[in-house]
Amino acid sequence: MQGASGYSIDVEAIPLVDVLATHSIDRVDFLKLDCEGSEYEILEGPPDSAWRLVRLLAIEYHAVGGLSIEQGRERLSDLLRRRGFRVSHGLAGGEPVLWGSHA
């Protein structure tokens, strides 16, 4: 994966659905993503069924792939809304963050 800083490193990634299944997890109270520009790729992977298990989500996001911060926020917000999340945004520690919640 290539991060917002422009360099990349190889890491072993375990899909969210595999983690949930392997550990018989049927509810995630809070999931935080801070993945340095890979948030778009990560969020587009798991099926809706996995995201329905997540109650609260916080995502630090970045301007990558030619997207401005605002365009990135809108892209991620749309993706989360399509998966049933209520979405808000703001800053945490000076970084742009999206919060998503399921009822």
N, C-alpha and C positions, 0 to 999 in steps of 0.2 A: 504494500500500500504506500502511496505517496502522500505525505502530509502537506500542510499549508506552507511550511517553510521551504518546500521544493526538493528536499532530499527524501530518500526512501530507505527503509530497512525491511528485511524480511522477518515476519513474525508468524508464529503458528496461530491460526485463528480457529476457534471452535464456534460453529453456528449456534445462535441462541436456541433454536429448536432442539439441538443436540444436548445442550446443557440442561434444558428443561426436562427432556425425556430421560436422560441418564440419571438425574437426581430426583425424578418423580415430583417435580415442582409444578404445582397447579395454581400458584399465585405469586406474583412479584409485587411487593409493596412499594419499592422504590428502585428505579434503575437510572444510573447516571452515566452518560457517555461524554467522554472528553478524549477524542481520538484524532485530534490535529488534522482535520480536513477530510478524514475518511468517513465522517458521519453520514454523508449522503449514500455512499456505497453500503454501509452497514444497515441503515434504516430501510433500504429498498429490498434487502434480502429476505428476512423472515416473513412467513405468511401471516395474514390477518389473525389467524387462530392463536399464534404466539403473542402477538401484541395485545390481544384481549385479556391476557393474563396479567399485564402490567397495569398497576393502578396509578402510579405517578412516575413521570419520566422527566429528567433534566438533561438537556443537551447543550453543550458548549459548541458553537458553530463558527465557521470561518468563511472567508471569501476565497473560493478555489475554483479552478476550471473556468475562469473568465466571469464568474458570478460576483456581483457586489455583495456586501453584507446584507443589504436589503433584499436582493434577489434570492440569496441563500435562505434567508429567514422565510420568505414566501414559499419557496420550494419545499422546505422542510415542514412548514405549517400546513401546506396543502396535503402533503403525504400523511401527516399525523391526523388531520381532520378526516381524511378518507378512511382511516383506520379507527375512527370513533373517538378520538381524543378531543377534549376541549383544550385550546392552545392559548398561551399567553407568552409574552417575551419581556426581557429586561436585561439588566446587567448583574453579574455576580463576580465580585473581585475584579471589576473593570472589563470583564469579557462578556460578549453577547451570549445570552442563554435563552433557550426555549423551554417552557414547562408544558407538559402535556398531562392531562388527568382523565381518567375514566370515572364515571359515576359509581 
